[in-house]
Amino acid sequence: MITLHRLKGNEFVLNASHIECIEANPDTTITLSNDRKYVVQESIPQVIEKILEFKKRILVFPLGSEPDQFKRTN
């Protein structure tokens, strides 16, 4: 989930996994896989950065919970 802002400044949270397309028309418009559209204050690079940070948080193992085959040995 990523936090974004509508053009009027209202904050909302969007499920980044459902994003199909991001365009600048000139406002940043996010289209979801169900064709619903959101126009946001953030630029395309800002939205992409938020998506990458979200994916990093969910894909990285929490410290100390790594499966044995991924544990570091010193």
Backbone hydrogen bonds, N-H to C=O, Kabsch-Sander energy under -0.5 kcal/mol:
donor,donor_aa,acceptor,acceptor_aa,energy
2,I,14,L,-2.7
4,L,2,I,-0.5
4,L,12,F,-3.0
6,R,10,N,-3.0
7,L,39,V,-0.7
9,G,6,R,-2.2
12,F,4,L,-2.5
14,L,2,I,-2.9
16,A,14,L,-1.0
18,H,15,N,-1.8
19,I,16,A,-1.3
20,E,31,T,-2.9
21,C,31,T,-2.0
23,E,29,T,-2.7
25,N,23,E,-0.6
25,N,27,D,-2.7
28,T,40,V,-0.8
29,T,23,E,-3.3
30,I,38,Y,-3.5
31,T,21,C,-3.0
31,T,29,T,-0.5
32,L,36,R,-2.9
33,S,18,H,-2.3
35,D,32,L,-2.1
38,Y,30,I,-2.4
40,V,28,T,-2.6
40,V,38,Y,-0.5
41,Q,5,H,-2.8
47,V,43,S,-2.4
48,I,44,I,-2.6
49,E,45,P,-2.3
50,K,46,Q,-2.1
51,I,47,V,-2.3
52,L,48,I,-2.6
53,E,49,E,-2.4
54,F,50,K,-2.2
55,K,51,I,-2.7
56,K,52,L,-2.4
57,R,53,E,-2.1
58,I,54,F,-1.8
59,L,55,K,-1.8
60,V,56,K,-1.7
65,S,62,P,-2.4
70,F,67,P,-2.1
71,K,67,P,-0.7
71,K,68,D,-1.1
